[in-house]
Amino acid sequence: MYQGRTVAALLAAGGSGSRVGGPLPKLYRSLSGVSVLGRSLQALAAHPYVDRVYVSLRAGDEALFRELAAPYGGQKLQPPLPGGAERQDSVAAALRVLADAEAPDSILLVHDGARPLLSGALIGRVTEAAAACGAAIPVLPLRDTVKQRGPDGLLRTPPRSSLMAAQTPQGFRLDLLLEAYRQAEADGFLGTDDASLLERLGRPVQTVEGEQENLKITLPEDLAYMEWLIERRNDA
């Protein structure tokens, strides 16, 4: 709870992670003895602001979740929710449940299960900004110059100072996110992240400082790099 307001977290865990490969889906692969999803769940459940944690699961992953991730959620973990074909479908389905389970002015943190190294400080920054502004996301400045190919085939260089890389958890007042998702569904709009659904309605979204280690696992080498980051943390 933050300043008398309930804080819930929703872990999006419906993807297959096929690009990572291996016998297990990427969310259940081990990172120094703890599954990827278990680490994400552990970080959210351990934070003093967070009251409840929900997980949106891919069909068929229930047994893996119970064995390799659920033990890290403790008493804050709620029964798993069914996921959808796309991430946005999974969050939309979860929101229909949360609309009845949580207060309209509560804060909801939506996090990618495949970002297992989020810190408590990041969770706190996003929660505080979302409570103050209604919506907040963590971002990082881009290090590389970005090129954009126009319809004429010519390259253009947008100013790097105006570009940011978005991360999760993204935090929202629940009623605002519900409104944005309902409108997106009515319009048949598919966004690239949760914040984009509010942006198209003209809702302000606050940015807070993201973290370099808050990476999303996409490729096999990402697992090896995160193993190294965890070992470095443990040796510090």
VOPAGU-2260 file (C-alpha; in pm, 1 decimal, decimal comma):
REM VOPAGU-2260
SITE   aa  ch    i         X         Y         Z
SITE  MET   A    0       0,0       0,0       0,0
SITE  TYR   A    1     121,7     349,0     -81,9
SITE  GLN   A    2     -22,4     654,0      97,2
SITE  GLY   A    3    -338,9     463,6     180,4
SITE  ARG   A    4    -387,7     342,3    -175,0
SITE  THR   A    5    -381,1     -27,0    -269,3
SITE  VAL   A    6    -106,4    -134,7    -507,4
SITE  ALA   A    7    -145,4    -448,7    -718,0
SITE  ALA   A    8     101,0    -596,2    -965,6
SITE  LEU   A    9      22,5    -792,9   -1279,8
SITE  LEU   A   10     293,7   -1011,3   -1432,6
SITE  ALA   A   11     243,6   -1076,5   -1803,6
SITE  ALA   A   12     367,2   -1434,5   -1845,0
SITE  GLY   A   13     181,5   -1562,7   -2149,4
SITE  GLY   A   14     460,5   -1572,9   -2408,2
SITE  SER   A   15     632,8   -1887,5   -2531,5
SITE  GLY   A   16     982,5   -1738,7   -2561,0
SITE  SER   A   17    1061,2   -1959,9   -2859,3
SITE  ARG   A   18    1364,6   -1752,6   -2966,1
SITE  VAL   A   19    1547,6   -1847,7   -2646,5
SITE  GLY   A   20    1516,2   -2218,8   -2726,3
SITE  GLY   A   21    1574,3   -2506,1   -2485,6
SITE  PRO   A   22    1341,6   -2767,4   -2332,5
SITE  LEU   A   23    1161,6   -2517,0   -2105,9
SITE  PRO   A   24     983,1   -2190,3   -2193,2
SITE  LYS   A   25    1214,8   -1898,8   -2114,9
SITE  LEU   A   26    1012,5   -1785,6   -1813,9
SITE  TYR   A   27    1087,7   -2114,6   -1638,4
SITE  ARG   A   28    1456,8   -2136,3   -1725,4
SITE  SER   A   29    1690,4   -2109,5   -1428,7
SITE  LEU   A   30    1887,4   -1797,3   -1343,3
SITE  SER   A   31    2131,9   -1893,0   -1067,9
SITE  GLY   A   32    1887,5   -2143,4    -922,2
SITE  VAL   A   33    1567,5   -1937,3    -950,8
SITE  SER   A   34    1340,3   -1932,8   -1255,3
SITE  VAL   A   35    1314,0   -1615,7   -1464,1
SITE  LEU   A   36     948,8   -1570,3   -1369,0
SITE  GLY   A   37    1025,7   -1660,0   -1007,7
SITE  ARG   A   38    1274,4   -1371,9    -985,7
SITE  SER   A   39    1022,7   -1123,2   -1130,5
SITE  LEU   A   40     755,6   -1249,1    -892,4
SITE  GLN   A   41     991,0   -1240,8    -595,3
SITE  ALA   A   42    1089,8    -878,3    -657,1
SITE  LEU   A   43     730,9    -758,0    -675,9
SITE  ALA   A   44     602,5    -965,8    -384,7
SITE  ALA   A   45     887,7    -849,6    -161,1
SITE  HIS   A   46     818,7    -479,9    -212,3
SITE  PRO   A   47     641,2    -309,0      80,3
SITE  TYR   A   48     418,2    -101,6    -151,6
SITE  VAL   A   49     275,1    -406,2    -330,4
SITE  ASP   A   50     -31,6    -565,3    -168,8
SITE  ARG   A   51    -121,9    -835,7    -422,1
SITE  VAL   A   52      42,8    -996,6    -723,4
SITE  TYR   A   53    -147,3   -1144,6   -1017,6
SITE  VAL   A   54       4,8   -1351,2   -1297,9
SITE  SER   A   55    -140,8   -1394,3   -1646,3
SITE  LEU   A   56     -35,3   -1740,8   -1768,6
SITE  ARG   A   57     -16,3   -1916,7   -2101,7
SITE  ALA   A   58    -250,5   -2217,3   -2121,1
SITE  GLY   A   59     -62,4   -2535,0   -2034,2
SITE  ASP   A   60     196,4   -2365,3   -1811,5
SITE  GLU   A   61       3,0   -2412,8   -1486,7
SITE  ALA   A   62     213,4   -2703,5   -1357,4
SITE  LEU   A   63     541,6   -2530,0   -1442,8
SITE  PHE   A   64     419,1   -2216,2   -1269,6
SITE  ARG   A   65     321,9   -2402,1    -951,8
SITE  GLU   A   66     659,0   -2578,0    -935,2
SITE  LEU   A   67     906,3   -2315,6   -1054,0
SITE  ALA   A   68     756,8   -1972,4    -985,7
SITE  ALA   A   69     462,1   -1970,2    -743,8
SITE  PRO   A   70     675,7   -2049,2    -433,6
SITE  TYR   A   71     839,4   -1705,1    -472,1
SITE  GLY   A   72     509,2   -1514,9    -450,1
SITE  GLY   A   73     432,7   -1587,1     -86,0
SITE  GLN   A   74      99,8   -1477,7      58,7
SITE  LYS   A   75      64,2   -1186,5    -185,7
SITE  LEU   A   76      27,8   -1417,0    -486,9
SITE  GLN   A   77    -327,7   -1452,0    -620,3
SITE  PRO   A   78    -462,8   -1744,7    -826,3
SITE  PRO   A   79    -321,6   -1733,5   -1182,2
SITE  LEU   A   80    -526,2   -1575,7   -1460,1
SITE  PRO   A   81    -555,1   -1713,5   -1815,4
SITE  GLY   A   82    -354,4   -1536,6   -2083,7
SITE  GLY   A   83    -451,5   -1454,7   -2441,7
SITE  ALA   A   84    -308,4   -1479,2   -2791,5
SITE  GLU   A   85    -125,8   -1144,6   -2760,6
SITE  ARG   A   86      16,2    -967,2   -2457,6
SITE  GLN   A   87    -253,9    -702,1   -2487,1
SITE  ASP   A   88    -519,5    -975,7   -2485,3
SITE  SER   A   89    -368,6   -1120,1   -2167,1
SITE  VAL   A   90    -367,8    -786,6   -1986,7
SITE  ALA   A   91    -721,5    -709,6   -2107,7
SITE  ALA   A   92    -848,8   -1042,6   -1971,8
SITE  ALA   A   93    -675,2    -980,5   -1639,0
SITE  LEU   A   94    -820,9    -630,9   -1616,5
SITE  ARG   A   95   -1173,0    -771,0   -1640,0
SITE  VAL   A   96   -1097,8    -965,4   -1321,0
SITE  LEU   A   97    -917,0    -679,9   -1149,3
SITE  ALA   A   98   -1204,0    -440,5   -1220,9
SITE  ASP   A   99   -1406,5    -634,4    -963,9
SITE  ALA   A  100   -1121,5    -729,1    -729,9
SITE  GLU   A  101    -945,9    -393,1    -685,4
SITE  ALA   A  102   -1060,3     -36,4    -611,3
SITE  PRO   A  103   -1085,9     199,1    -913,7
SITE  ASP   A  104    -825,1     436,8    -768,3
SITE  SER   A  105    -576,8     159,4    -682,9
SITE  ILE   A  106    -240,4     150,5    -858,9
SITE  LEU   A  107    -165,9    -135,3   -1095,1
SITE  LEU   A  108     191,5    -219,9   -1194,2
SITE  VAL   A  109     210,0    -417,0   -1520,2
SITE  HIS   A  110     542,1    -596,3   -1562,8
SITE  ASP   A  111     691,8    -828,3   -1822,0
SITE  GLY   A  112     771,2   -1160,9   -1659,5
SITE  ALA   A  113    1082,2   -1181,4   -1877,6
SITE  ARG   A  114    1242,5    -881,0   -1701,0
SITE  PRO   A  115    1366,7   -1061,2   -1387,6
SITE  LEU   A  116    1622,7    -811,9   -1255,8
SITE  LEU   A  117    1399,6    -518,2   -1165,1
SITE  SER   A  118    1493,8    -354,5    -837,2
SITE  GLY   A  119    1288,1    -244,9    -540,5
SITE  ALA   A  120    1395,6     113,4    -606,3
SITE  LEU   A  121    1249,3      98,6    -957,3
SITE  ILE   A  122     919,9     -44,2    -829,0
SITE  GLY   A  123     906,0     240,7    -577,8
SITE  ARG   A  124     976,6     513,3    -836,4
SITE  VAL   A  125     707,6     390,1   -1072,8
SITE  THR   A  126     448,6     347,0    -797,0
SITE  GLU   A  127     506,1     692,9    -652,4
SITE  ALA   A  128     489,6     863,7    -992,9
SITE  ALA   A  129     177,4     670,1   -1095,7
SITE  ALA   A  130       5,0     766,2    -771,1
SITE  ALA   A  131      91,0    1132,0    -830,6
SITE  CYS   A  132      18,0    1152,0   -1204,9
SITE  GLY   A  133    -211,4     859,5   -1290,6
SITE  ALA   A  134      35,6     686,3   -1522,1
SITE  ALA   A  135     412,4     637,8   -1517,2
SITE  ILE   A  136     671,6     431,8   -1703,3
SITE  PRO   A  137    1047,5     380,6   -1663,6
SITE  VAL   A  138    1261,9     487,1   -1958,6
SITE  LEU   A  139    1626,8     500,0   -2059,8
SITE  PRO   A  140    1794,7     735,7   -2307,9
SITE  LEU   A  141    1908,5     574,3   -2631,8
SITE  ARG   A  142    2282,0     521,8   -2671,0
SITE  ASP   A  143    2285,7     470,3   -3046,9
SITE  THR   A  144    2177,3     693,4   -3331,0
SITE  VAL   A  145    1842,4     576,7   -3469,4
SITE  LYS   A  146    1765,8     574,6   -3842,0
SITE  GLN   A  147    1419,0     585,3   -3992,5
SITE  ARG   A  148    1341,7     476,9   -4349,0
SITE  GLY   A  149    1067,1     685,7   -4506,6
SITE  PRO   A  150     807,1     582,0   -4767,2
SITE  ASP   A  151    1041,4     716,9   -5035,7
SITE  GLY   A  152    1314,9     477,5   -4923,4
SITE  LEU   A  153    1538,6     755,2   -4792,2
SITE  LEU   A  154    1689,8     743,1   -4445,0
SITE  ARG   A  155    1616,9    1007,6   -4187,2
SITE  THR   A  156    1774,5    1064,8   -3847,3
SITE  PRO   A  157    1529,2    1167,1   -3574,6
SITE  PRO   A  158    1687,9    1366,3   -3289,3
SITE  ARG   A  159    1816,4    1115,6   -3035,5
SITE  SER   A  160    1744,7    1353,0   -2746,2
SITE  SER   A  161    1371,1    1311,4   -2809,2
SITE  LEU   A  162    1379,3     929,7   -2810,6
SITE  MET   A  163    1361,8     694,1   -2512,0
SITE  ALA   A  164    1353,0     318,5   -2457,8
SITE  ALA   A  165    1051,8     213,2   -2250,5
SITE  GLN   A  166    1067,9     -55,4   -1982,3
SITE  THR   A  167     833,1    -214,4   -1730,6
SITE  PRO   A  168     686,5    -214,1   -1470,4
SITE  GLN   A  169     447,6      47,7   -1601,5
SITE  GLY   A  170     217,5     190,6   -1336,9
SITE  PHE   A  171    -138,5     319,4   -1375,1
SITE  ARG   A  172    -440,8     418,6   -1177,8
SITE  LEU   A  173    -664,5     120,9   -1244,7
SITE  ASP   A  174    -965,8     315,1   -1374,6
SITE  LEU   A  175    -749,9     498,4   -1629,3
SITE  LEU   A  176    -598,1     178,0   -1762,1
SITE  LEU   A  177    -941,7      13,9   -1780,9
SITE  GLU   A  178   -1072,1     307,5   -1985,1
SITE  ALA   A  179    -775,7     289,1   -2222,0
SITE  TYR   A  180    -812,0     -86,0   -2273,7
SITE  ARG   A  181   -1186,2     -65,8   -2333,3
SITE  GLN   A  182   -1135,7     205,1   -2594,0
SITE  ALA   A  183    -855,3      11,0   -2762,1
SITE  GLU   A  184   -1078,4    -296,3   -2782,1
SITE  ALA   A  185   -1365,2     -91,3   -2926,6
SITE  ASP   A  186   -1132,4      61,1   -3189,0
SITE  GLY   A  187    -944,3    -260,3   -3269,2
SITE  PHE   A  188    -618,8     -88,1   -3171,9
SITE  LEU   A  189    -310,4    -295,5   -3084,4
SITE  GLY   A  190     -48,9     -98,5   -2892,0
SITE  THR   A  191     319,3    -164,8   -2842,2
SITE  ASP   A  192     291,4    -128,2   -2464,5
SITE  ASP   A  193      29,9     -40,3   -2204,5
SITE  ALA   A  194     123,1     327,7   -2194,3
SITE  SER   A  195      57,2     363,8   -2567,3
SITE  LEU   A  196    -311,8     294,2   -2503,7
SITE  LEU   A  197    -334,6     593,7   -2269,6
SITE  GLU   A  198    -123,0     813,1   -2496,2
SITE  ARG   A  199    -367,1     776,0   -2785,5
SITE  LEU   A  200    -643,6     909,9   -2559,7
SITE  GLY   A  201    -436,8    1214,2   -2472,0
SITE  ARG   A  202    -371,0    1098,8   -2116,6
SITE  PRO   A  203     -39,8    1224,3   -1970,1
SITE  VAL   A  204     219,5     960,0   -1888,5
SITE  GLN   A  205     502,8    1049,5   -1650,4
SITE  THR   A  206     849,6     907,3   -1707,6
SITE  VAL   A  207    1091,2     795,2   -1437,3
SITE  GLU   A  208    1448,6     673,5   -1463,7
SITE  GLY   A  209    1477,9     313,4   -1579,8
SITE  GLU   A  210    1761,6      70,8   -1509,3
SITE  GLN   A  211    2026,8     -72,7   -1739,5
SITE  GLU   A  212    1995,9    -416,0   -1575,8
SITE  ASN   A  213    1618,1    -424,8   -1619,8
SITE  LEU   A  214    1658,9    -612,1   -1947,2
SITE  LYS   A  215    1404,2    -829,8   -2122,2
SITE  ILE   A  216    1517,6   -1183,0   -2205,5
SITE  THR   A  217    1471,6   -1237,8   -2578,0
SITE  LEU   A  218    1769,8   -1437,7   -2704,1
SITE  PRO   A  219    1977,4   -1724,2   -2555,4
SITE  GLU   A  220    2273,6   -1496,0   -2487,9
SITE  ASP   A  221    2050,4   -1277,0   -2267,9
SITE  LEU   A  222    2029,0   -1560,7   -2014,1
SITE  ALA   A  223    2406,7   -1592,6   -1997,5
SITE  TYR   A  224    2446,7   -1217,9   -1953,5
SITE  MET   A  225    2191,9   -1209,3   -1671,8
SITE  GLU   A  226    2365,4   -1500,2   -1498,8
SITE  TRP   A  227    2679,5   -1287,6   -1503,6
SITE  LEU   A  228    2492,6    -985,1   -1365,0
SITE  ILE   A  229    2351,0   -1192,1   -1079,6
SITE  GLU   A  230    2694,0   -1335,4    -996,1
SITE  ARG   A  231    2837,8    -983,7    -996,6
SITE  ARG   A  232    2562,8    -870,5    -755,9
SITE  ASN   A  233    2632,9   -1163,4    -524,7
SITE  ASP   A  234    3007,0   -1090,4    -524,5
SITE  ALA   A  235    2958,3    -718,8    -451,1
